[in-house]
């Protein structure tokens, strides 16, 4: 580790006040409130994945199966484009309330949907709500908690996914069996009033950020964000055209055109310098995009690979979701410990996370090639999930530290756009290859897709030092 990477440990002088704790009375309601909302989103995510096949069957919506997942990704991108400036100008309170209101409407629409088209509309509203809530939670954390506690609260966000990952699929399946899938979407609404009640102290202290300088490029970036959403929609929904030989040429041209729109519009919608990982917020956003693409490129393939090449049940294949949730939380906890925070730099932890994802992906690759068994392959994936758990909260903490207070909303939204771009491009690649080969997908083809994800993770490790950067004299570069 270089001296520019390290943040030396410091010993509090005698008589100094004790270190602040996440569970102190003044922070506890805010922490519980934001964690409750994250847990709610996690349960909703796992529940939808569990009951979606039943919804498609009951509503005869096979043709819209892809749209039911892609619609939320597109509207998430639109929501991120709108939420950043809105939060910076008016504070997180109105944006959070709007996001929770849209979430409620989305759940009701999904629960009462008479057709698959209406259900897809509900999922689209859900993606918009997620974007609004995600941006405001980041800003609330920055306003309510000191920087020394942010790594710990992001670790608690990851921990909030443990129970949903372990119990969510079974709980949703039980509700569906006893009362029908519609109640799976109505249930999360019971948690919303509790979370809002806990967040009252933070919302009362809510304040707009100091007025930023006039942002002359805001309109162009907003237009680019909408173009980005359109490109994501094209790449997401065009994959079925690759299935039939008669439409493959048109499908390939459509997917490539959509991908080109995504790349060109992302260059305008994301902070300037994101593509070259310019030190500061652009590097954080760029690494977040690469990280999302790397992890999605491997994780999204594992369940399908297990079912089709190893003839395991859907329940066993779903173990990868549980492994992801538990080990991601473990990595986030490790990152938040005082020992790790005092002895390692953000760059070192980002580098370690990227390497763990890359090396851990070798397990599923070897599993796809039938070199190792399911247990050994999942051990590798556990290492990758741990790396993701280390890396993700570091990037979130660095984003809040590097972004000016007046621009935290926009920075958080840019990070969300980076996530959706990375996920969508990798999902389009995976979906296109699966649609192209169909039943001919075999172990080597699955392994090839996962190798792409592992290589992208190596790019994350290589770019870790770009977050803070260094000057020629060796001193940290300004953000």
C-alpha positions in Angstrom: 0.0 0.0 0.0 1.4 3.4 -0.9 1.5 6.3 1.5 -1.0 8.2 -0.7 -3.4 5.3 -0.2 -3.3 5.2 3.5 -5.3 7.1 6.1 -3.1 6.7 9.2 -4.9 5.6 12.4 -5.2 8.2 15.0 -5.5 7.9 18.8 -8.0 10.2 20.5 -6.3 12.5 22.9 -6.9 12.0 26.7 -10.1 13.7 27.8 -11.7 13.7 24.3 -15.3 12.8 23.9 -16.0 9.1 23.1 -16.5 8.2 19.5 -20.0 8.6 18.1 -22.1 5.5 17.8 -24.7 4.6 15.2 -27.2 3.6 18.0 -26.9 6.9 19.9 -30.3 8.3 20.8 -30.0 11.2 18.4 -29.2 8.9 15.4 -31.2 5.8 16.2 -34.7 6.8 14.8 -33.1 8.0 11.5 -31.0 4.8 11.2 -34.0 2.5 12.0 -36.2 4.5 9.5 -33.9 4.4 6.6 -33.0 0.7 7.3 -36.8 -0.1 7.4 -37.2 1.4 3.9 -34.2 -0.5 2.6 -35.6 -3.7 4.1 -39.0 -3.0 2.5 -37.4 -2.6 -0.9 -35.4 -5.8 -0.4 -38.5 -7.8 0.5 -40.4 -6.3 -2.5 -37.5 -7.2 -4.8 -37.2 -10.8 -3.6 -41.0 -11.3 -3.5 -41.5 -10.0 -7.1 -38.8 -12.4 -8.3 -40.6 -15.3 -6.5 -44.1 -14.7 -7.7 -43.5 -13.3 -11.2 -43.8 -16.7 -12.9 -47.2 -17.1 -11.3 -48.3 -13.7 -12.3 -47.3 -14.3 -15.9 -49.2 -17.6 -15.9 -52.4 -16.2 -14.4 -52.5 -13.1 -16.6 -51.3 -15.0 -19.7 -48.5 -12.5 -20.1 -45.6 -14.6 -21.4 -44.8 -12.1 -24.2 -44.4 -9.4 -21.5 -42.2 -11.3 -19.1 -39.1 -9.4 -20.1 -41.0 -6.1 -20.1 -42.2 -6.7 -16.5 -38.5 -6.5 -15.3 -37.2 -4.1 -17.9 -39.9 -1.5 -17.3 -38.7 -0.7 -13.8 -35.1 -0.3 -15.0 -36.1 2.3 -17.6 -38.3 4.3 -15.2 -35.6 4.1 -12.5 -33.3 5.8 -15.0 -35.8 8.5 -15.6 -36.4 8.9 -11.9 -32.7 9.3 -11.2 -32.5 12.0 -13.9 -35.2 14.0 -12.1 -34.5 13.3 -8.5 -31.1 14.8 -8.1 -31.8 18.4 -9.0 -35.2 18.2 -7.2 -33.5 17.1 -4.0 -30.7 19.7 -4.1 -33.2 22.5 -4.7 -36.0 21.6 -2.2 -34.4 19.1 0.2 -35.0 15.4 0.5 -38.4 15.6 2.3 -40.7 16.3 -0.6 -38.9 13.9 -2.9 -39.0 11.1 -0.3 -42.7 11.6 0.3 -43.3 11.7 -3.4 -41.3 8.5 -3.8 -43.2 6.7 -1.1 -46.5 7.9 -2.6 -45.6 6.5 -6.0 -44.5 3.3 -4.4 -47.9 2.9 -2.7 -49.6 3.5 -6.1 -47.3 1.0 -7.8 -48.1 -1.7 -5.3 -51.9 -1.1 -5.6 -51.7 -1.2 -9.4 -49.7 -4.4 -9.4 -51.9 -6.0 -6.8 -55.2 -5.2 -8.7 -53.8 -5.6 -12.2 -56.4 -7.3 -14.4 -54.0 -7.8 -17.4 -50.3 -8.1 -17.9 -50.1 -4.7 -19.5 -51.5 -3.0 -16.3 -49.1 -5.1 -14.2 -46.1 -3.9 -16.3 -47.4 -0.3 -15.7 -47.3 -1.0 -11.9 -43.7 -2.3 -12.2 -42.8 0.9 -14.2 -44.1 3.0 -11.3 -42.1 0.9 -8.9 -38.9 1.7 -10.7 -39.7 5.4 -10.5 -40.4 5.2 -6.8 -37.2 3.4 -6.2 -35.2 6.1 -7.8 -36.8 8.9 -5.8 -36.4 7.0 -2.5 -32.8 6.0 -3.2 -31.6 9.5 -3.9 -33.3 11.0 -0.8 -32.0 8.3 1.5 -28.4 9.1 0.4 -28.9 12.8 1.1 -30.7 12.1 4.4 -27.7 10.0 5.5 -25.4 12.8 4.6 -27.5 15.4 6.5 -28.3 13.3 9.6 -25.1 11.4 10.2 -21.4 12.4 10.6 -19.0 11.0 8.0 -17.5 8.7 10.6 -20.8 6.7 10.8 -21.7 6.5 7.2 -19.7 3.3 6.5 -21.6 1.7 9.3 -25.1 2.8 8.1 -24.3 1.5 4.6 -23.2 -1.8 6.2 -26.7 -1.8 7.9 -28.2 -1.3 4.4 -26.5 -4.4 3.2 -27.5 -6.3 6.4 -31.1 -5.3 5.7 -31.0 -7.6 2.7 -30.2 -10.7 4.7 -33.6 -11.6 6.0 -35.3 -10.8 2.7 -32.7 -12.9 0.8 -33.2 -15.8 3.3 -36.9 -15.6 4.1 -38.4 -13.4 1.3 -38.8 -16.1 -1.4 -40.4 -18.6 1.1 -42.6 -15.9 2.7 -43.8 -14.7 -0.7 -44.4 -18.3 -1.8 -46.4 -19.0 1.4 -48.6 -15.9 0.9 -49.2 -16.8 -2.7 -50.2 -20.3 -1.7 -52.6 -19.2 1.1 -54.0 -16.0 -0.3 -52.8 -15.5 -3.9 -50.0 -13.5 -5.4 -51.9 -10.2 -5.3 -51.4 -10.0 -1.5 -47.7 -10.2 -1.9 -47.8 -6.7 -3.4 -50.3 -5.3 -0.8 -48.3 -6.5 2.2 -45.3 -4.1 2.0 -47.6 -1.1 2.4 -48.0 -2.0 6.1 -44.3 -1.0 6.7 -44.5 2.5 5.1 -46.2 4.3 8.0 -43.8 2.8 10.5 -40.7 4.0 8.5 -42.1 7.5 8.0 -42.9 7.8 11.7 -39.3 6.9 12.6 -37.9 9.4 10.0 -39.9 12.3 11.4 -36.9 13.8 13.3 -34.7 13.7 10.2 -37.5 15.1 8.0 -38.1 18.0 10.4 -34.4 18.9 10.2 -34.5 18.5 6.5 -33.1 21.5 4.6 -32.4 22.4 1.0 -28.7 22.5 0.2 -26.9 25.8 -0.2 -27.7 27.3 -3.5 -25.3 25.9 -6.1 -23.7 27.8 -8.9 -25.9 28.1 -12.0 -25.8 24.8 -13.8 -26.0 25.7 -17.5 -25.7 22.1 -18.6 -28.6 20.8 -16.5 -31.1 20.9 -19.4 -28.7 19.0 -21.8 -28.0 16.4 -19.1 -31.7 15.9 -18.5 -32.3 15.4 -22.2 -29.4 13.0 -22.3 -30.8 11.1 -19.4 -34.1 10.6 -21.2 -32.2 9.5 -24.3 -30.3 7.1 -22.0 -33.6 5.6 -20.7 -34.9 5.2 -24.3 -31.7 3.4 -25.3 -32.0 1.1 -22.2 -35.5 0.3 -23.2 -34.4 -0.7 -26.7 -31.6 -2.9 -25.6 -33.8 -4.5 -22.9 -36.9 -5.2 -25.0 -35.2 -6.1 -28.4 -33.6 -9.4 -27.2 -36.6 -11.6 -28.2 -35.9 -10.6 -31.8 -32.7 -12.6 -31.7 -34.5 -15.8 -31.0 -35.8 -16.5 -34.5 -33.4 -16.8 -37.5 -36.0 -14.7 -39.5 -35.7 -11.7 -37.2 -32.1 -12.0 -36.0 -30.6 -9.5 -38.4 -33.2 -6.9 -37.4 -32.8 -7.8 -33.7 -29.0 -7.5 -33.8 -29.2 -4.1 -35.6 -31.8 -2.9 -33.0 -29.8 -4.0 -30.0 -26.6 -2.4 -31.4 -28.4 0.8 -32.2 -29.8 0.9 -28.7 -26.4 0.2 -27.2 -24.9 3.0 -29.2 -27.6 5.4 -27.9 -26.8 4.3 -24.4 -23.1 4.9 -24.7 -23.5 8.3 -26.4 -26.2 9.6 -24.0 -24.4 8.2 -20.9 -21.4 10.3 -21.9 -23.7 13.4 -21.6 -25.9 12.3 -18.7 -23.1 11.2 -16.4 -20.6 13.6 -14.8 -17.9 14.9 -17.2 -14.8 12.6 -16.9 -16.7 9.5 -15.9 -15.4 7.5 -18.9 -11.8 8.2 -18.0 -12.4 7.9 -14.2 -11.4 11.5 -13.5 -10.6 11.9 -9.8 -13.6 12.7 -7.6 -17.2 12.1 -8.2 -16.7 11.0 -11.9 -14.4 8.2 -10.8 -16.9 7.0 -8.2 -19.7 7.0 -10.7 -17.6 5.2 -13.3 -16.4 2.6 -10.9 -20.0 2.1 -9.7 -21.1 1.5 -13.3 -18.3 -1.0 -13.9 -19.0 -2.8 -10.6 -22.7 -3.2 -11.4 -21.9 -4.6 -14.8 -19.3 -7.0 -13.5 -21.5 -8.4 -10.7 -24.6 -8.5 -12.9 -22.7 -10.3 -15.6 -22.0 -13.2 -13.3 -24.9 -13.2 -10.8 -27.7 -13.0 -13.4 -26.4 -16.0 -15.2 -25.9 -18.4 -12.2 -29.5 -19.5 -11.6 -30.2 -20.2 -15.3 -26.9 -22.0 -15.7 -27.6 -24.2 -12.7 -31.1 -25.1 -13.9 -30.1 -25.8 -17.5 -26.7 -27.4 -17.3 -26.8 -29.1 -13.8 -30.5 -30.0 -13.7 -31.1 -28.6 -10.2 -34.4 -27.3 -9.0 -35.4 -23.7 -9.0 -35.3 -23.7 -5.2 -31.6 -24.9 -5.2 -30.7 -22.4 -8.0 -32.2 -19.6 -5.8 -29.6 -20.3 -3.2 -27.3 -18.0 -5.2 -29.6 -15.1 -4.1 -29.3 -16.1 -0.5 -25.5 -16.3 -0.8 -25.4 -12.9 -2.4 -27.5 -11.3 0.4 -25.7 -12.8 3.3 -22.1 -12.5 2.1 -22.7 -8.9 0.7 -23.8 -8.0 4.2 -20.7 -9.7 5.7 -18.4 -7.7 3.4 -20.1 -4.5 4.3 -19.8 -5.2 8.0 -16.1 -6.0 7.5 -15.6 -2.7 5.7 -17.3 -0.7 8.5 -15.2 -2.1 11.3 -12.9 0.4 13.1 -9.9 -1.8 12.5 -10.4 -1.9 8.7 -11.3 1.8 8.5 -8.2 2.8 10.5 -5.7 0.6 8.6 -6.8 0.7 5.0 -7.7 3.4 2.5 -10.8 3.7 0.4 -8.6 2.9 -2.7 -7.3 -0.3 -1.0 -10.7 -1.5 -0.2 -12.1 -0.8 -3.7 -9.1 -2.7 -5.1 -9.7 -5.6 -2.8 -13.4 -5.7 -3.6 -12.8 -5.7 -7.4 -10.2 -8.5 -7.0 -12.6 -10.6 -4.9 -15.3 -10.3 -7.5 -12.9 -11.2 -10.3 -11.3 -14.1 -8.4 -14.6 -15.3 -6.9 -16.2 -15.4 -10.3 -13.8 -18.2 -11.2 -15.9 -20.6 -9.1 -19.1 -20.2 -11.1 -17.0 -20.3 -14.4 -15.5 -23.7 -13.4 -18.9 -24.9 -12.3 -20.3 -24.0 -15.7 -17.5 -26.0 -17.3 -18.3 -28.9 -15.0 -14.8 -28.8 -13.5 -16.1 -28.4 -9.9 -19.4 -29.2 -8.2 -22.2 -26.9 -7.1 -20.8 -26.4 -3.5 -17.3 -25.4 -4.7 -18.7 -23.1 -7.3 -20.9 -21.4 -4.7 -17.9 -20.9 -2.4 -16.3 -18.9 -5.2 -19.5 -16.8 -5.6 -19.5 -16.2 -1.8 -16.1 -14.6 -2.2 -17.4 -12.4 -5.0 -20.4 -11.4 -3.0 -18.1 -10.5 -0.1 -16.1 -8.3 -2.4 -19.2 -6.6 -3.6 -20.2 -6.0 0.0 -16.8 -4.3 0.7 -16.8 -2.3 -2.5 -20.3 -0.9 -2.5 -20.4 1.0 0.8 -16.9 2.4 0.1 -18.1 4.0 -3.1 -21.2 5.4 -1.4 -19.2 6.9 1.4 -16.7 8.4 -1.0 -19.4 9.9 -3.1 -20.9 11.8 -0.1 -17.4 12.9 1.0 -16.3 14.2 -2.4 -19.6 15.8 -3.6 -20.2 19.4 -2.5 -23.1 19.7 -0.2 -25.1 21.7 -2.8 -24.7 18.8 -5.3 -25.2 15.7 -3.2 -28.6 15.0 -4.8 -27.2 15.2 -8.3 -24.2 13.1 -7.4 -26.4 10.4 -5.8 -28.6 10.5 -8.9 -25.6 10.2 -11.2 -24.4 7.2 -9.2 -27.9 5.6 -9.8 -27.7 6.3 -13.5 -24.3 4.7 -13.5 -25.7 1.6 -11.8 -28.7 1.3 -14.2 -26.4 1.8 -17.3 -24.0 -0.9 -16.2 -26.8 -3.3 -15.3 -28.7 -2.7 -18.5 -25.7 -3.1 -20.8 -24.7 -6.3 -19.2 -28.3 -7.6 -19.0 -28.7 -6.8 -22.7 -25.5 -8.8 -23.5 -26.7 -11.8 -21.4 -30.2 -11.6 -22.7 -29.1 -11.3 -26.3 -26.8 -14.3 -26.0 -29.4 -16.5 -24.2 -32.1 -15.5 -26.8 -29.7 -16.2 -29.7 -28.7 -19.7 -28.6 -31.9 -20.6 -26.8 -31.9 -24.3 -25.8 -28.4 -24.5 -27.2 -27.0 -22.6 -24.3 -24.4 -24.9 -22.7 -21.7 -24.7 -20.1 -19.0 -23.1 -22.2 -21.3 -20.3 -23.4 -22.4 -19.6 -19.8 -18.7 -19.6 -18.7 -17.9 -17.1 -21.5 -20.6 -14.7 -20.3 -19.3 -14.9 -16.7 -15.7 -14.4 -17.8 -16.7 -11.0 -19.3 -18.0 -10.0 -15.8 -14.8 -11.1 -14.2 -12.7 -9.1 -16.6 -14.8 -6.0 -15.9 -14.2 -6.5 -12.2 -10.5 -6.4 -12.9 -11.0 -3.0 -14.5 -12.6 -1.9 -11.2 -9.5 -3.0 -9.2 -7.2 -1.3 -11.7 -9.1 2.0 -11.4 -9.4 2.1 -7.6 -6.7 4.7 -7.1 -8.6 7.1 -9.4 -11.2 8.0 -6.8 -9.0 10.4 -5.0 -6.2 10.6 -7.4 -2.7 12.0 -6.8 -0.7 15.0 -7.9 2.8 14.7 -9.3 4.2 15.6 -5.9 2.4 12.6 -4.4 -0.2 14.6 -2.5 -3.9 13.7 -2.8 -5.5 15.5 -5.6 -8.4 17.8 -4.8 -11.9 16.3 -5.4 
